[in-house]
Amino acid sequence: MNHSEEKKTEQKQNDQMFRKAEQKAITYFKEKRHKDLRVEKTDFADHDFDYIEVIGKVKGDEHTQYLVNVSYNQNYRITSIAETDQNN
């Protein structure tokens, strides 16, 4: 496998991981908070290598941004949720 193929394979794996993390976050908000989370960004956490950060807002509240940490080494378990008021 050449370098280009390795990069494509790695990106495909990352995309699959991101989709799983996004789905966990969306499902959590729907079932536990009865809100629709709209994902704006998903990426690996800078501070810890086994977490994916899912960032989004809920429908009807454009002023609050949510940062959901999802541990992919723990079967995509949500480990924390932080809220940020975008008005400040």
Buried (B, 14 or more C-beta within 10 A) or exposed (E): EEEEEEEEEEEEEBEEBBEBBBBBBBEBBEEEEEBEBEBEEBEBBEEEEEBBBBBBBBEEEEEEBBBBBBBBEEEBEBEEBEEEEEEE
